[in-house]
Amino acid sequence: MDGSEKLKPLFIGKYSKPRCFKNFKSLPVTYRNNKKSWMTTELWNEWLETLNNDMRKQGRKIILFVDNCTIHNNPPTLSNVRIEFLPTNTTSKLQPLDQGIIKNFKVLYRKEIVSEFLACLDNNDFLKVTILTATTTSHKAWNNVTGQTIRNCIRTCGFVKAIDREEDKALATLEVDSQWHRLSTVPVEQLSTFAEFVAIDDDLAICGVLNDEDILNKADDEEGNDEEECCEDPPTIWFKITINKTNLWCLTLFISLVSDDPALWTTNEDTINHVIEHGFKQNLQNSQFPESKRIIPGTSSRFRYLSLSLFQRTLLNGELGNREYLSYSVTTGSVYCVPCRLFGNQVPIAQEGWSDWKHPERVTDHENTNDHKNCVLTMIERNRKKGKIDSELIASLEFEKKYWRNVLTRVVAIVVSLTSRGLPMRGHNECFGSLHNGNFMRELELIAQFDHFLSKHIAQYRNSGRGKVSYLSSTTYYEVIHIMKNKIMKTIINEVKNAKYFSIVVDSTPDISHTDQLSLIYRYVLNGIPVERFIQFIPNTGHKSKEIADAVLKAIHEHGLDIKNCRGQSYDNASNMSGKYSGLQARMKEVSPLAEYAPCSAHSVNLVGQCAADSSQESTAFFCLMQNIYVFFSSSTSRWTTFISHTSTNITLKRKSDTRWSARYDMCCNMSRI
């Protein structure tokens, strides 16, 4: 325990990738982050595991004394680090860090800051402290904490046998008194001694348990920063005072955020830029303005207050207008003219604030002065310059939007062309230049031969892979198809709602993947003409009437339609569909009694024709002969060639269909023409 070995400091910030770290590959500290810049259980356990791995590689075993802070209570399993907790409420006496090590580190850190500031002061410059500056200064201060200081603190806590305390020169040799004396004539707010400057953050919370919102925010930040640097620096800490009305950067902690209270503003370019960019508040939330109370001269119990009417004025045309240049200060209870305060007008309403509530006309006198008008024009010009920058950004964004819209216009046109003809989109791969990349990419390549824009886009983004936006992959056209599907469904459903009354047509059949698909069709009147619209497939509903009825009713409900407005239903003649007592038509009538059932005419005609033909021996023999002729010629290529050579037309034989009566008609027609 001689203090000769010190571990690398752990530095916890708010942002995962501060901009000041850009192009800085190696930090002198270990940097971690979370929303509150706290030491948490997660970070503590990560640090313990890193320490344990280092000790295991060195073949060492150590004891780590820690206090009973909540974040220390659930350490991971460690092989080379043994954790011992100090007794409750004894940290201030038994923790060596609290006996002077932390204080010594802070003194050394603050000394570096004071020295750097004085150097900037000599050069008539200002000191800007970023996260990177803080890490390097902390590293330097930690290295300057001597082993002698650490040994003395360890002995004070009783970890080793008490002997005569060595002289701790680490604190005694800090020549900060003379440096601080150089600032004795400077009005530094709330800091009169260097000791106060060292202890300024003693009450700052440095650890805690993150709540659910903090954890989610941390996860979002980490996800958003995987590929992109954090675009916002943490607030820069500036040091500022005023000497003889000259702004110098000094030792008062001043976060570069401008207060809503104009009395607290320090007029400089930072304040002006902030107000120009973000605007300012008039602070009119409390219209009673209790802080504006002013005693009436010659009385002891009568007062005047600011009136909300002061923020309005009567224009030359008699209309009321707002005095948007005024801002109320809750701190002083006075009113300030913001343009004049920002741009150097030395009148009282700009510097000390105005509170002569007896003479509100003096505000009108002020706004008619040339100095006020010049300040307003200066503010408008600064706004205009800022607007120019914004307009350039907007123009850049509009160019990007136009570019990608042009890409999507071509993509959507190809998707519409292919899907309207039922053609497949994908091939065996998604590589431009491949012969197996599918219809979609082939169409892109074809159009690119005549479209310079698309040709250039494909050349830049072709085969870019995952994670890069190109709008040329299957992900894009799948999404386009999904959007088109939703748009078409929405249009059909709106037409049904406008028609109010509708009928349904339902049938099921297995598709090529052997999945049973239930087809749902709406029939309604549009502009006086009955129309039928296919709306969707419902997969794997089952074949029982109850299962089909549940699926159909659920779909109608999801479409936002009222089943009581259903006036008709049509299915095939299967018993589970057309059953009078327990079929689908009966179940639909239970919820919509006016939904009359009409069997599908196509099914009925087909069944009538087929049954009529099968009931006649002559017709059965005739169709069997026709089928045998077809089989005789089609089963042999040589016989088929002979058949074709003896026919004078291009008409060929047709096979008999077991389900479609119309196919038998086509077979007879072709045979009669040979």
C-alpha positions as CSV (number, residue, x, y, z in Angstrom):
1,M,0.0,0.0,0.0
2,D,2.6,2.5,-1.1
3,G,0.5,4.4,-3.7
4,S,2.9,3.6,-6.5
5,E,0.3,2.0,-8.8
6,K,-2.7,4.0,-10.1
7,L,-5.4,2.7,-12.4
8,K,-6.5,4.5,-15.5
9,P,-9.4,7.0,-14.6
10,L,-13.0,6.2,-15.7
11,F,-14.6,9.2,-17.3
12,I,-18.4,9.2,-17.6
13,G,-20.0,11.7,-20.0
14,K,-23.5,12.3,-21.4
15,Y,-22.8,11.7,-25.1
16,S,-21.4,8.6,-26.7
17,K,-19.5,10.3,-29.4
18,P,-18.8,14.0,-28.6
19,R,-17.7,15.9,-31.7
20,C,-14.5,17.0,-30.0
21,F,-13.4,13.3,-30.0
22,K,-13.4,13.3,-33.8
23,N,-10.1,12.2,-35.2
24,F,-8.8,11.6,-31.7
25,K,-8.1,7.9,-31.7
26,S,-6.7,7.4,-28.2
27,L,-8.0,8.9,-25.0
28,P,-5.9,9.1,-21.8
29,V,-9.0,7.9,-19.8
30,T,-11.6,5.2,-20.2
31,Y,-14.7,6.9,-21.5
32,R,-18.3,5.8,-21.0
33,N,-21.6,7.6,-21.2
34,N,-25.3,7.7,-20.1
35,K,-28.0,10.3,-20.1
36,K,-27.2,11.6,-16.6
37,S,-23.4,11.1,-16.6
38,W,-23.7,8.8,-13.6
39,M,-21.9,5.9,-12.4
40,T,-24.4,3.0,-12.6
41,T,-24.5,-0.6,-11.7
42,E,-23.9,-1.5,-15.4
43,L,-20.8,0.6,-15.6
44,W,-19.5,-0.5,-12.2
45,N,-19.8,-4.1,-13.1
46,E,-18.2,-3.6,-16.5
47,W,-15.2,-1.8,-14.7
48,L,-14.9,-4.6,-12.2
49,E,-14.8,-7.3,-14.9
50,T,-12.1,-5.3,-16.8
51,L,-10.1,-5.0,-13.6
52,N,-10.5,-8.7,-12.9
53,N,-9.3,-9.6,-16.4
54,D,-6.2,-7.4,-15.9
55,M,-5.4,-9.0,-12.6
56,R,-5.8,-12.5,-14.1
57,K,-3.4,-11.7,-16.9
58,Q,-0.9,-10.5,-14.4
59,G,-1.4,-13.5,-12.1
60,R,-2.4,-11.3,-9.2
61,K,-5.2,-11.3,-6.7
62,I,-6.3,-8.1,-4.9
63,I,-8.9,-6.9,-2.3
64,L,-11.1,-4.0,-3.3
65,F,-12.6,-1.9,-0.4
66,V,-15.8,-0.2,-1.4
67,D,-18.7,1.6,0.4
68,N,-22.3,0.4,0.6
69,C,-23.6,2.5,-2.3
70,T,-26.6,0.9,-4.1
71,I,-24.7,0.4,-7.4
72,H,-22.1,-1.7,-5.6
73,N,-24.5,-4.3,-4.2
74,N,-24.7,-6.7,-7.2
75,P,-21.1,-7.3,-8.4
76,P,-20.4,-10.1,-11.0
77,T,-18.5,-13.2,-10.1
78,L,-14.8,-12.4,-10.0
79,S,-11.8,-14.7,-9.8
80,N,-9.0,-12.4,-9.0
81,V,-10.7,-9.4,-7.3
82,R,-12.2,-9.8,-3.8
83,I,-14.7,-7.1,-2.8
84,E,-15.0,-6.1,0.8
85,F,-17.7,-3.6,1.9
86,L,-16.8,-1.0,4.5
87,P,-19.1,-0.8,7.6
88,T,-22.2,1.3,7.2
89,N,-21.8,5.1,7.9
90,T,-18.0,4.8,8.2
91,T,-16.9,5.8,4.7
92,S,-15.9,9.3,5.7
93,K,-13.4,7.7,8.2
94,L,-12.3,4.5,6.6
95,Q,-12.3,5.3,2.9
96,P,-8.8,6.6,1.9
97,L,-10.2,8.4,-1.1
98,D,-12.3,10.6,1.3
99,Q,-9.2,11.3,3.4
100,G,-7.6,13.6,0.8
101,I,-7.0,11.7,-2.4
102,I,-10.1,13.1,-4.1
103,K,-9.5,16.6,-2.7
104,N,-5.9,16.5,-3.9
105,F,-7.0,15.5,-7.4
106,K,-9.6,18.3,-7.5
107,V,-7.1,20.9,-6.3
108,L,-4.6,19.8,-9.1
109,Y,-7.4,19.8,-11.7
110,R,-8.6,23.3,-10.7
111,K,-5.0,24.5,-10.6
112,E,-4.6,23.5,-14.2
113,I,-7.8,25.3,-15.2
114,V,-6.7,28.5,-13.4
115,S,-3.2,28.3,-15.0
116,E,-4.7,27.9,-18.5
117,F,-7.1,30.7,-17.9
118,L,-4.4,33.1,-16.7
119,A,-2.4,32.2,-19.8
120,C,-5.4,33.1,-22.0
121,L,-5.9,36.3,-20.0
122,D,-2.4,37.4,-20.6
123,N,-3.0,36.8,-24.4
124,N,-6.3,38.6,-24.3
125,D,-7.9,35.4,-25.3
126,F,-10.7,33.2,-23.9
127,L,-10.6,29.7,-22.5
128,K,-13.0,27.1,-23.9
129,V,-13.2,23.8,-21.9
130,T,-14.6,20.8,-23.8
131,I,-15.0,17.2,-22.8
132,L,-11.7,16.4,-24.5
133,T,-10.0,19.2,-22.5
134,A,-11.5,17.8,-19.3
135,T,-10.3,14.3,-20.0
136,T,-6.7,15.4,-20.7
137,T,-6.6,17.7,-17.7
138,S,-8.0,15.0,-15.5
139,H,-5.4,12.6,-16.7
140,K,-2.6,15.1,-16.0
141,A,-4.1,15.9,-12.5
142,W,-4.4,12.2,-11.6
143,N,-0.8,11.6,-12.6
144,N,0.3,14.5,-10.4
145,V,-1.3,12.9,-7.3
146,T,1.8,11.6,-5.5
147,G,2.3,8.3,-3.9
148,Q,3.1,10.1,-0.7
149,T,-0.4,11.6,-0.6
150,I,-2.0,8.2,-1.2
151,R,0.2,6.6,1.6
152,N,-0.7,9.2,4.1
153,C,-4.5,8.8,3.4
154,I,-4.2,5.0,3.7
155,R,-2.4,5.4,7.1
156,T,-5.0,7.8,8.3
157,C,-7.7,5.2,7.7
158,G,-5.7,2.6,9.7
159,F,-5.0,0.1,6.9
160,V,-1.3,0.0,7.9
161,K,0.4,0.5,11.2
162,A,0.4,4.1,12.2
163,I,3.8,5.8,12.2
164,D,4.8,9.4,12.1
165,R,2.9,11.0,9.2
166,E,5.1,12.1,6.4
167,E,4.9,15.7,5.3
168,D,2.4,15.9,2.5
169,K,4.0,18.3,0.2
170,A,1.4,17.7,-2.5
171,L,-1.0,20.2,-1.2
172,A,1.6,22.5,0.5
173,T,3.5,23.1,-2.7
174,L,0.5,24.2,-4.8
175,E,1.3,27.7,-5.6
176,V,-2.2,28.8,-6.3
177,D,-2.5,31.6,-3.8
178,S,-0.5,34.0,-5.9
179,Q,-2.4,33.0,-9.0
180,W,-5.7,33.4,-7.3
181,H,-4.5,36.7,-6.0
182,R,-4.3,38.0,-9.6
183,L,-8.1,37.5,-9.7
184,S,-8.7,39.3,-6.4
185,T,-9.8,42.5,-8.2
186,V,-12.1,40.7,-10.5
187,P,-15.8,40.4,-9.4
188,V,-16.2,36.6,-9.7
189,E,-19.7,35.6,-8.7
190,Q,-20.1,33.5,-5.6
191,L,-16.4,32.6,-5.5
192,S,-14.1,34.5,-3.1
193,T,-11.4,31.9,-2.5
194,F,-9.7,29.1,-4.3
195,A,-11.0,26.6,-1.7
196,E,-14.6,27.6,-2.7
197,F,-13.7,27.0,-6.4
198,V,-12.3,23.6,-5.5
199,A,-15.5,22.6,-3.6
200,I,-17.9,24.1,-6.1
201,D,-19.2,20.6,-7.2
202,D,-19.1,18.8,-3.8
203,D,-22.8,18.3,-3.8
204,L,-23.1,17.1,-7.4
205,A,-24.8,13.7,-7.8
206,I,-22.4,11.3,-9.4
207,C,-24.1,7.9,-9.1
208,G,-27.6,6.4,-9.1
209,V,-29.9,3.9,-10.6
210,L,-31.3,4.7,-14.1
211,N,-35.1,4.5,-14.5
212,D,-36.8,2.8,-17.4
213,E,-37.0,6.0,-19.5
214,D,-33.2,6.6,-19.0
215,I,-32.5,3.0,-20.1
216,L,-34.7,3.3,-23.2
217,N,-33.1,6.6,-24.1
218,K,-29.7,5.1,-23.7
219,A,-30.6,2.2,-26.0
220,D,-32.0,4.6,-28.6
221,D,-28.9,6.7,-28.4
222,E,-26.6,3.7,-28.8
223,E,-28.7,2.4,-31.8
224,G,-28.7,5.8,-33.4
225,N,-24.9,6.3,-33.0
226,D,-23.8,2.9,-34.4
227,E,-23.2,4.4,-37.8
228,E,-23.3,8.1,-37.2
229,E,-21.4,10.5,-35.0
230,C,-23.3,12.4,-32.4
231,C,-24.2,15.6,-34.1
232,E,-24.4,17.7,-31.0
233,D,-21.6,18.6,-28.6
234,P,-22.4,18.7,-24.9
235,P,-22.8,22.3,-23.6
236,T,-19.4,24.0,-23.6
237,I,-18.3,25.4,-20.2
238,W,-17.1,29.0,-20.5
239,F,-15.5,31.2,-17.9
240,K,-16.5,34.8,-17.9
241,I,-16.2,38.0,-15.9
242,T,-16.3,41.8,-16.7
243,I,-13.4,44.2,-16.0
244,N,-14.0,47.9,-16.7
245,K,-16.9,47.0,-19.0
246,T,-14.6,44.8,-21.1
247,N,-15.6,41.2,-21.5
248,L,-12.9,38.8,-20.5
249,W,-13.2,35.1,-20.1
250,C,-12.6,34.1,-16.5
251,L,-13.6,31.9,-13.6
252,T,-17.4,32.1,-13.2
253,L,-19.0,28.9,-14.5
254,F,-21.3,30.1,-17.3
255,I,-23.1,27.5,-19.4
256,S,-23.5,28.7,-23.0
257,L,-27.3,28.7,-22.7
258,V,-29.2,32.0,-22.6
259,S,-31.7,32.6,-19.9
260,D,-35.3,33.5,-20.7
261,D,-34.9,36.5,-18.4
262,P,-33.4,39.5,-20.3
263,A,-32.0,41.0,-17.1
264,L,-29.7,38.0,-16.8
265,W,-28.2,38.3,-20.3
266,T,-24.6,39.2,-20.9
267,T,-24.6,41.0,-24.2
268,N,-22.1,39.3,-26.5
269,E,-22.1,37.5,-29.8
270,D,-23.1,34.2,-28.2
271,T,-26.2,35.8,-26.7
272,I,-27.1,37.6,-29.9
273,N,-26.6,34.4,-32.0
274,H,-28.8,32.4,-29.5
275,V,-31.6,34.9,-29.6
276,I,-31.4,35.2,-33.4
277,E,-31.5,31.4,-33.8
278,H,-34.0,30.5,-31.0
279,G,-35.9,33.7,-30.4
280,F,-36.8,35.0,-26.9
281,K,-39.8,34.8,-24.6
282,Q,-41.9,37.8,-23.5
283,N,-42.6,36.0,-20.2
284,L,-46.3,36.8,-20.0
285,Q,-47.4,33.6,-18.3
286,N,-48.4,35.4,-15.1
287,S,-50.5,38.3,-16.3
288,Q,-50.6,39.8,-12.8
289,F,-46.8,40.5,-12.8
290,P,-46.4,40.4,-9.0
291,E,-42.6,41.2,-9.2
292,S,-43.4,44.5,-11.0
293,K,-44.9,46.1,-7.8
294,R,-43.7,49.7,-7.4
295,I,-44.7,52.0,-4.5
296,I,-46.4,55.2,-5.5
297,P,-44.3,58.1,-4.4
298,G,-45.6,60.0,-1.3
299,T,-47.6,56.9,-0.1
300,S,-46.7,53.9,2.0
301,S,-49.3,51.4,1.1
302,R,-50.3,52.2,-2.5
303,F,-48.6,50.4,-5.4
304,R,-48.6,50.3,-9.2
305,Y,-48.1,47.1,-11.3
306,L,-47.2,46.4,-14.9
307,S,-50.3,46.1,-17.1
308,L,-50.6,43.5,-19.9
309,S,-51.8,46.4,-22.1
310,L,-48.3,47.7,-22.3
311,F,-47.4,44.9,-24.7
312,Q,-50.0,46.2,-27.1
313,R,-50.1,49.4,-29.2
314,T,-52.7,51.2,-31.3
315,L,-51.6,51.4,-35.0
316,L,-52.2,54.4,-37.3
317,N,-55.2,52.6,-38.8
318,G,-56.8,52.1,-35.4
319,E,-56.0,48.4,-35.1
320,L,-54.2,46.8,-32.1
321,G,-50.7,45.4,-32.7
322,N,-48.3,43.6,-30.3
323,R,-45.1,45.0,-29.1
324,E,-43.1,41.8,-29.8
325,Y,-39.8,43.5,-29.0
326,L,-40.5,43.8,-25.3
327,S,-39.6,41.2,-22.7
328,Y,-40.5,41.1,-19.0
329,S,-37.9,40.3,-16.4
330,V,-39.2,38.2,-13.5
331,T,-35.9,38.9,-11.7
332,T,-36.1,42.7,-11.7
333,G,-39.8,43.2,-12.4
334,S,-38.9,45.5,-15.3
335,V,-39.5,45.6,-19.0
336,Y,-36.6,45.4,-21.5
337,C,-36.4,46.3,-25.2
338,V,-34.7,43.2,-26.7
339,P,-33.3,44.7,-29.9
340,C,-31.8,47.7,-28.0
341,R,-30.4,45.5,-25.3
342,L,-28.7,43.2,-27.8
343,F,-27.3,45.9,-30.1
344,G,-25.9,48.5,-27.8
345,N,-28.5,51.1,-27.2
346,Q,-27.6,52.7,-23.9
347,V,-31.1,53.9,-22.9
348,P,-32.5,52.7,-19.6
349,I,-35.1,50.3,-21.1
350,A,-32.2,48.4,-22.7
351,Q,-29.8,48.4,-19.8
352,E,-31.5,48.7,-16.4
353,G,-35.0,47.9,-17.6
354,W,-38.0,50.2,-17.5
355,S,-40.7,50.2,-14.7
356,D,-42.3,53.7,-14.8
357,W,-45.8,52.3,-14.9
358,K,-47.4,55.7,-14.4
359,H,-46.1,56.9,-17.9
360,P,-46.7,54.1,-20.4
361,E,-46.5,56.6,-23.2
362,R,-42.8,56.7,-22.8
363,V,-42.6,53.3,-24.4
364,T,-44.3,54.7,-27.4
365,D,-41.7,57.6,-27.4
366,H,-38.9,55.0,-27.2
367,E,-40.1,52.9,-30.2
368,N,-40.3,56.1,-32.3
369,T,-36.6,57.0,-31.7
370,N,-34.0,56.5,-34.5
371,D,-31.8,54.4,-32.1
372,H,-34.5,51.9,-31.5
373,K,-35.4,51.7,-35.2
374,N,-31.7,51.1,-36.1
375,C,-31.5,48.3,-33.5
376,V,-34.6,46.7,-34.8
377,L,-33.3,46.9,-38.4
378,T,-30.0,45.4,-37.3
379,M,-31.9,42.5,-35.7
380,I,-33.9,42.0,-38.8
381,E,-30.8,42.0,-40.9
382,R,-29.2,39.4,-38.7
383,N,-32.4,37.3,-38.9
384,R,-32.2,37.7,-42.7
385,K,-28.6,36.4,-42.8
386,K,-29.6,33.5,-40.6
387,G,-32.6,32.9,-42.9
388,K,-30.2,32.8,-45.9
389,I,-28.3,29.9,-44.2
390,D,-31.5,28.2,-43.4
391,S,-32.7,28.7,-47.0
392,E,-29.6,27.0,-48.3
393,L,-30.2,24.1,-46.0
394,I,-33.8,23.9,-47.1
395,A,-32.7,24.0,-50.8
396,S,-30.3,21.2,-50.1
397,L,-33.0,19.1,-48.4
398,E,-35.4,19.9,-51.3
399,F,-32.8,18.7,-53.8
400,E,-32.4,15.4,-51.9
401,K,-36.2,15.0,-51.7
402,K,-36.6,15.6,-55.4
403,Y,-33.8,13.2,-56.3
404,W,-35.3,10.3,-54.3
405,R,-38.8,11.1,-55.5
406,N,-37.5,10.7,-59.1
407,V,-36.0,7.3,-58.2
408,L,-39.2,6.2,-56.5
409,T,-41.3,7.4,-59.5
410,R,-39.5,5.0,-61.8
411,V,-39.6,2.2,-59.2
412,V,-43.3,2.5,-58.7
413,A,-44.0,2.6,-62.4
414,I,-42.1,-0.7,-62.8
415,V,-43.9,-2.3,-59.9
416,V,-47.3,-1.3,-61.3
417,S,-46.4,-2.6,-64.7
418,L,-45.3,-6.0,-63.4
419,T,-48.0,-6.5,-60.8
420,S,-50.8,-5.5,-63.1
421,R,-49.8,-8.4,-65.4
422,G,-49.2,-10.9,-62.6
423,L,-45.5,-11.3,-63.3
424,P,-43.1,-12.3,-60.6
425,M,-40.7,-9.6,-59.3
426,R,-37.7,-11.5,-57.9
427,G,-35.2,-13.8,-59.5
428,H,-32.5,-16.1,-58.0
429,N,-30.4,-13.1,-56.9
430,E,-30.5,-9.3,-56.7
431,C,-27.4,-8.4,-58.5
432,F,-27.3,-5.9,-61.4
433,G,-25.7,-7.5,-64.5
434,S,-26.9,-11.0,-63.6
435,L,-29.0,-13.0,-65.9
436,H,-31.0,-14.3,-63.0
437,N,-31.9,-11.1,-61.1
438,G,-35.6,-11.2,-61.9
439,N,-38.1,-9.1,-63.8
440,F,-37.8,-6.0,-61.5
441,M,-34.1,-5.5,-61.9
442,R,-34.3,-6.4,-65.6
443,E,-36.8,-3.6,-66.1
444,L,-34.6,-1.2,-64.3
445,E,-31.7,-2.1,-66.5
446,L,-33.8,-1.8,-69.6
447,I,-35.1,1.7,-68.7
448,A,-31.6,2.8,-67.6
449,Q,-30.4,2.3,-71.2
450,F,-32.6,5.3,-72.2
451,D,-32.8,7.2,-68.9
452,H,-29.6,9.0,-68.0
453,F,-30.9,9.8,-64.4
454,L,-31.6,6.1,-63.6
455,S,-28.4,5.0,-65.3
456,K,-26.4,7.3,-63.1
457,H,-28.3,6.2,-60.0
458,I,-27.7,2.5,-60.7
459,A,-24.1,3.1,-61.4
460,Q,-23.7,4.8,-58.1
461,Y,-25.8,2.5,-55.9
462,R,-25.7,-0.9,-57.7
463,N,-25.1,-3.9,-55.5
464,S,-24.6,-1.7,-52.5
465,G,-25.8,-4.3,-50.1
466,R,-27.7,-4.0,-46.8
467,G,-27.5,-0.8,-44.7
468,K,-27.3,1.6,-47.7
469,V,-30.4,3.4,-49.2
470,S,-30.8,2.8,-52.9
471,Y,-34.6,2.0,-53.3
472,L,-33.5,-0.7,-55.8
473,S,-33.9,-3.8,-53.6
474,S,-36.7,-6.2,-52.9
475,T,-37.4,-4.5,-49.6
476,T,-38.5,-1.3,-51.5
477,Y,-40.8,-2.9,-54.0
478,Y,-42.4,-5.1,-51.3
479,E,-43.2,-2.0,-49.3
480,V,-44.5,-0.3,-52.5
481,I,-46.8,-3.3,-53.2
482,H,-48.0,-3.2,-49.6
483,I,-48.7,0.5,-49.8
484,M,-50.5,0.0,-53.1
485,K,-52.5,-2.8,-51.6
486,N,-53.6,-0.7,-48.6
487,K,-54.5,2.2,-50.9
488,I,-56.6,0.0,-53.2
489,M,-58.3,-1.6,-50.2
490,K,-59.0,1.7,-48.7
491,T,-60.6,3.0,-51.9
492,I,-62.8,-0.1,-52.3
493,I,-63.9,0.1,-48.7
494,N,-64.7,3.8,-49.0
495,E,-66.8,3.0,-52.1
496,V,-68.7,0.3,-50.2
497,K,-69.3,2.7,-47.3
498,N,-70.6,5.4,-49.6
499,A,-72.9,2.8,-51.2
500,K,-74.0,1.7,-47.7
501,Y,-75.5,-1.6,-48.8
502,F,-73.5,-4.5,-50.1
503,S,-73.4,-8.2,-50.8
504,I,-70.6,-10.7,-50.3
505,V,-69.3,-13.5,-52.4
506,V,-67.2,-16.2,-50.8
507,D,-65.3,-19.2,-52.1
508,S,-62.2,-21.2,-51.2
509,T,-59.6,-23.1,-53.2
510,P,-56.1,-24.3,-52.5
511,D,-53.2,-22.4,-54.1
512,I,-49.9,-23.7,-55.5
513,S,-48.4,-23.9,-52.0
514,H,-51.3,-26.2,-50.9
515,T,-52.7,-23.5,-48.6
516,D,-56.4,-23.2,-48.6
517,Q,-57.4,-19.6,-49.5
518,L,-60.8,-18.1,-48.8
519,S,-61.6,-15.4,-51.3
520,L,-63.8,-12.5,-50.2
521,I,-65.6,-10.3,-52.7
522,Y,-67.8,-7.3,-52.2
523,R,-70.7,-6.5,-54.6
524,Y,-72.2,-3.0,-54.4
525,V,-73.6,-0.3,-56.6
526,L,-71.2,2.4,-57.9
527,N,-72.7,5.3,-60.0
528,G,-75.8,3.2,-60.7
529,I,-73.8,0.2,-61.9
530,P,-73.3,-3.0,-59.9
531,V,-69.6,-3.8,-59.5
532,E,-67.8,-6.7,-57.8
533,R,-64.4,-6.1,-56.1
534,F,-62.1,-8.7,-54.8
535,I,-60.9,-7.6,-51.4
536,Q,-58.6,-10.2,-49.9
537,F,-57.6,-13.8,-49.4
538,I,-58.1,-15.3,-45.9
539,P,-55.7,-18.3,-45.5
540,N,-56.4,-21.5,-43.6
541,T,-59.9,-20.7,-42.2
542,G,-61.0,-24.4,-42.1
543,H,-63.9,-26.0,-43.9
544,K,-66.6,-25.9,-41.2
545,S,-69.3,-23.3,-41.6
546,K,-68.7,-21.8,-38.2
547,E,-64.9,-21.3,-38.9
548,I,-65.7,-19.7,-42.3
549,A,-68.4,-17.5,-40.8
550,D,-66.1,-16.3,-38.0
551,A,-63.4,-15.5,-40.6
552,V,-65.8,-13.6,-42.8
553,L,-67.4,-11.6,-40.0
554,K,-63.9,-10.7,-38.6
555,A,-62.8,-9.4,-42.0
556,I,-65.9,-7.3,-42.4
557,H,-65.4,-5.8,-39.0
558,E,-61.8,-5.0,-39.7
559,H,-62.8,-3.2,-42.8
560,G,-65.1,-1.0,-40.8
561,L,-68.3,-2.2,-42.4
562,D,-71.6,-2.8,-40.6
563,I,-72.7,-6.4,-41.3
564,K,-76.3,-5.3,-40.8
565,N,-76.0,-3.4,-44.1
566,C,-75.3,-6.7,-45.9
567,R,-78.2,-7.4,-48.3
568,G,-77.0,-10.5,-50.2
569,Q,-74.7,-13.5,-50.0
570,S,-73.6,-15.9,-52.7
571,Y,-71.6,-19.1,-52.5
572,D,-71.3,-22.5,-54.2
573,N,-73.7,-25.3,-53.5
574,A,-71.5,-27.1,-51.0
575,S,-73.5,-28.0,-47.8
576,N,-71.1,-26.1,-45.5
577,M,-71.8,-23.0,-47.6
578,S,-75.4,-23.2,-48.7
579,G,-76.8,-25.3,-45.8
580,K,-80.2,-23.9,-44.8
581,Y,-79.9,-24.7,-41.1
582,S,-76.2,-24.8,-40.2
583,G,-74.4,-23.6,-43.4
584,L,-72.6,-20.3,-43.9
585,Q,-75.7,-18.7,-45.3
586,A,-77.7,-19.6,-42.1
587,R,-75.0,-18.2,-39.8
588,M,-74.8,-14.9,-41.8
589,K,-78.6,-14.6,-41.6
590,E,-78.4,-14.8,-37.8
591,V,-76.4,-11.5,-37.7
592,S,-78.0,-9.9,-40.8
593,P,-81.5,-11.2,-41.4
594,L,-81.8,-9.2,-44.6
595,A,-78.8,-10.8,-46.3
596,E,-80.6,-13.0,-48.8
597,Y,-78.8,-16.0,-50.1
598,A,-78.5,-16.6,-53.9
599,P,-76.5,-19.7,-55.1
600,C,-73.7,-18.9,-57.5
601,S,-75.2,-19.1,-61.0
602,A,-71.9,-20.2,-62.6
603,H,-71.7,-23.1,-60.2
604,S,-75.4,-24.0,-60.7
605,V,-75.2,-23.9,-64.5
606,N,-72.1,-26.0,-64.6
607,L,-73.6,-28.6,-62.3
608,V,-76.9,-28.7,-64.3
609,G,-75.0,-29.2,-67.6
610,Q,-72.7,-31.8,-66.2
611,C,-75.5,-33.8,-64.5
612,A,-77.7,-33.6,-67.6
613,A,-74.9,-34.9,-69.8
614,D,-74.0,-37.7,-67.3
615,S,-77.7,-38.8,-67.2
616,S,-77.8,-39.6,-71.0
617,Q,-76.0,-42.8,-72.3
618,E,-75.6,-41.2,-75.7
619,S,-74.0,-38.0,-74.5
620,T,-71.7,-39.9,-72.1
621,A,-70.5,-42.2,-75.0
622,F,-70.0,-39.1,-77.2
623,F,-67.8,-37.2,-74.8
624,C,-65.9,-40.4,-74.0
625,L,-65.2,-40.7,-77.8
626,M,-64.1,-37.1,-77.9
627,Q,-61.7,-37.6,-75.0
628,N,-60.3,-40.8,-76.5
629,I,-59.6,-39.0,-79.8
630,Y,-57.7,-36.3,-77.8
631,V,-55.7,-38.9,-75.8
632,F,-54.9,-40.9,-78.9
633,F,-53.3,-38.1,-80.8
634,S,-51.8,-36.1,-77.8
635,S,-50.1,-39.1,-76.3
636,S,-47.7,-39.6,-79.3
637,T,-45.8,-36.8,-81.0
638,S,-45.7,-38.6,-84.3
639,R,-49.5,-39.1,-84.3
640,W,-49.9,-35.4,-83.3
641,T,-47.7,-34.4,-86.3
642,T,-49.8,-36.6,-88.6
643,F,-53.0,-35.0,-87.3
644,I,-51.7,-31.5,-87.8
645,S,-50.5,-32.3,-91.3
646,H,-54.1,-33.4,-92.3
647,T,-55.8,-30.3,-91.0
648,S,-56.1,-27.1,-93.0
649,T,-56.5,-24.8,-90.1
650,N,-54.5,-24.0,-86.9
651,I,-57.3,-25.4,-84.7
652,T,-56.2,-28.2,-82.4
653,L,-57.9,-30.7,-80.2
654,K,-59.1,-29.8,-76.7
655,R,-59.3,-32.1,-73.7
656,K,-62.5,-32.7,-71.7
657,S,-62.7,-31.0,-68.3
658,D,-64.3,-32.8,-65.4
659,T,-65.5,-29.6,-63.7
660,R,-66.0,-26.9,-66.3
661,W,-68.8,-27.5,-68.8
662,S,-67.6,-24.7,-71.0
663,A,-64.4,-26.7,-71.8
664,R,-66.6,-29.4,-73.3
665,Y,-68.2,-26.8,-75.5
666,D,-64.8,-25.6,-76.7
667,M,-63.8,-29.2,-77.4
668,C,-66.9,-29.8,-79.6
669,C,-66.4,-26.4,-81.5
670,N,-62.8,-27.2,-82.4
671,M,-63.7,-30.7,-83.5
672,S,-66.5,-29.4,-85.8
673,R,-64.0,-27.0,-87.5
674,I,-61.4,-29.6,-88.4
